Amino acid sequence: MRKNIVLAVVLLSPMAAWAADQFDIKPGLWDFSTTVQMNGLPPIPNFDQMPAEQRARIEAAMKNMGGPRTTTVKSCVTKESVQQAIAKASSNRDNNCSQKLINMSSSKVELHMECAPEKGDMKMTGDVNIDRKDAEHIAGTGAMKSTGGNGRTMDVKWSMTGTFVSSDCGNVKPAGQ
């Protein structure tokens, strides 16, 4: 389950930086706030063969994680960090995902993603939309659906806002450093 969330976050974070480059937003320190909402159970292999007590513990843990969770991070956006994010987002090497650009304009990027990890029979599909409000504000939404061979599904929805803080990143290092 955690791998699904980490994978989604890894995929979505570079998309925000990519949008930053395409939309010509100000380089510097940014606040990014992301809210994630999960529904359903992750497509855990062999879940139905687990002992009832183990299944109950997993279901209880998932119930506690289902509500919306918001995280806020400061990020230093530079031309170099954006280029690295674009390269990472365009690569299938680490996450076995492919991204397809559906639409791109001066104010919007729409992507479709499909992921199939090397191990297991789980597949993930989803869409990401990122809007440039102005040079100091961006917003995005996305939805991912995980499906396993056992028929279980989990939906992850997220929303993100980015607000420019300062031209000086201070002690916040650009991503990847």
C-alpha positions, 0 to 999 in steps of 0.5 A, a space after each residue: 500500500 505504501 509503495 502505491 502512495 510513494 509511487 504516486 507522490 514520486 510521479 506527481 512531484 516531478 510533474 509540478 516542477 515540469 509545469 513550473 518550467 513550461 509555465 514560466 513561473 518564478 524560480 526560487 522558494 515555493 510552498 507546495 501543499 498536497 492533499 491526498 485521499 484514498 478509498 478502497 483496499 490496495 490490491 495486495 497479492 494473496 490478501 484473500 489467503 491471509 489469516 482473518 486476523 491479519 486481513 482485519 489488521 490491514 483493513 483497520 489500518 487502511 480505514 485510518 489512512 482513508 481520510 484526506 491528508 495534507 502535507 506542505 513542503 518548501 521546495 527550491 525551484 531552479 532551472 536545473 532542478 526542473 530539467 532533472 525533474 523532466 528527465 526523471 518524469 520522462 524515464 520509465 527506468 525507475 518506476 515502470 510508468 509511462 506518461 502521455 501528454 494529452 494536452 499542453 497550452 500556456 496555462 495547462 498541462 494534462 497527462 495520462 500515466 500507466 504503471 505496471 511494477 515488475 513484480 506482481 500483477 498490480 496496475 495503476 492508471 491515472 491522470 494529472 492536470 496542472 494549471 498555471 494561475 500566474 507566475 507565482 501560483 500553480 494548482 493541480 489535481 490528479 487521480 490514480 486507480 490501482 487494480 490487482 489480479 485479485 479484483 481489489 482496487 484502490 483510488 487515490 485522488 490528490 490536489 496540489 497548490 504551489 505558491 511562490 515565496 521568495 527569489 532566495 531559497 535560503 538553506 532549502 536545496 533544490 530537489 536532487 541535491 
